[in-house]
Amino acid sequence: MKVIRIHQTGSFDRLKYEELDPPVPDKNEVLIKVISASVNFADVMTRSGTYPMMPPLPAIPGIDCSGIVESVGENVTQFRPGQPVAALGQGCYAEYMATDAGAVFPISEDIDMDEAAAIPVNYLTAYHMMHTMAHVKEGETILAYAAAGGVGTAVIQLARLANVTAIGLTSTDEKADYVRARGYDHIINYKTEDVVKRVKEITGGKGVEIILNSVAGDTFDRDFKMLAPLGQIIWFGMAAGLPQTNLTEQLGVGFLKSAGIRTFMLPSIFDLDPTLMARSSEILFNDLADKKIKPHIYERIPLSEAARAHELLESGKVQGKLILKP
């Protein structure tokens, strides 16, 4: 089978297009013939060596995909060969990948495979940050960093279903147009506008209940100024690196209005309660089938051009989702 592998971390040229034998599923795994593989910023961090959950090298990147069940392990009874599925698991940049049956999600045959591949990481991340972590309530206001990205696109669609106001941060007029078309109630260009001032104007001085921060770097100082009483920051990404702020001081500021910060990584949901992951995925794939949610596919790229996909994602030009096609 054709795969993309990393032998050493570094730049785009570390992504090697190679030939390997297909994996053999163990007794609790499902072997999937990959139709569509999602490209996530976690893949970029894996390639560069900065991902917190680095796989041993050499490694096949990619953590979510869609495809057809090829075979199942002896203990797996809930899936059958020929069944369409989406999945989470290391090694999606390949023609075949094997993963634990608990991380495989059945989908209906009429669902678009590219859209299905965009659901597991982005939409489950948005769903659990909003509902499991923040317990979002109707009438609240949520602010999303990288609003034009995969998670940002998921956030606005789930915000609409939850009847909450959504503020999207973006960096260009082109992305602002995309975000506006997706349905964000308010858009702020963080490069040209005073974000704190605009949030205060939008919320009548109250601030927002939830901030979904995929950037960190030097952003927490600003975030704590924008939180409403009892509000919370959910930090789930490091596009600008580790926090460059004194969190003790910031928590002292947040203490006065009972506001705080939490971290989130999707595997923690699976580790806590696989049934919760299964239930949430069922909700989202039903919403996809019912056209209540719809990922935006920015470009479909051949697997052999994975380096171009990473370069494009890092350029900041992508609106929505990149999909690799084995």
Summary of the structure (lengths in Angstrom):
residues: 326
radius of gyration: 19.6
end to end distance: 9.5
largest distance: 59.7
contacts: 1147
relative contact order: 0.15
helix: 36%
strand: 27%
